[in-house]
């Protein structure tokens, strides 16, 4: 079965909805523009694991590289008001330190076979890359392998344990705890793969993807 890069996303604001891309230049920090800004409170970084309404806001990048929240510059009063409504009056937006903005590794890779078995909107999984042409749950055998996409090489590290963010409907912004229980029951609690960029380079939706397993 031919594998291709089926979809590509970045999430300019951590824990907010992201934006699809047609192409990107992978670097050691993953997809440029990913997780540039995060939401903080007095106790530290706030995420949609608890403040799930953050997923009802959309992060994007303007043509000049400015991070936007629902179309407003991230450091504007309009963006602050939206964040207060979603995450509390004591929340604020802040630039994330480069290299420290990711929970685990810079990339999350999903496969169409696993998403089909999951049976729900892929946006619940928040991947950066979707690889198509993958049979069933074959991704569970991929940790330690590499994806070659043009000149870029993506190292597949481990399966991703899932969190309560998967319980949030990406359109209605309502929670269904049974989703996470289902992931635990049917997939051992993990879906998609944590990944790093071993060699950067341009990638685009529709590119061929070669899986190279460790010897």
C-alpha positions, 0 to 999 in steps of 0.5 A: 500500500502506498503511503502519503502525507495526507494532511498537515497541521500546526497549532500556533497557540498551545491548546487552541484549535490549529490550522491546516497547511498545504506545505511546511519546511520541517526543522528540529522544532517540528512545523514552523509556527507550532506552539509559539504562544501558550496560556498561563495562569499564576500556577503555570501553563494552562491547557485544554486538559482542564480549561477545555473551552480553549479548544473553541478558540483558533490559533493561526499565523498572519502573513507577517508571522504574527500569532492570531487568536480568532483573527486578533493579534495574540497580544491584543485586548481582544485576544486577552478577552477571549482567553479570559472567557475560556480559561479564567480572568487570571489567565494570560497569553505568553510567548513560549520559550523555544524548545520548551513549548512541547509536552513531549516531542515536536511532532505528533504523527497519526495514521489513517488506519488508526483514525478509522478504527478510532471512529471519531474526528481526527481533530480530537487527536491534534496531530501534525502529520497524518500518514495515509495508506496505513493498514489498521493499527500498524502504527503500533509497530512503528516506534523506533522506525523513520518516515522519509518524506522527500529529504526530511526524516522523521524519527518515530519515538513512541505511542502517545498516551492520550489525555482528556483533550480527546473527550472534547467535540471540536465543533460543539466544544462539549466533553464526553468522558466515554471517549477517553475510556474507549481509547483505554479499552480498545487502544491501551490508552495510546493513539498516534506517535510522538516524533522528532525531526532527524533531518529537516526539509520541505514537505507537502500534502501528497508527498510519498512517505517511506517507512524505514524500520530499525534493523 
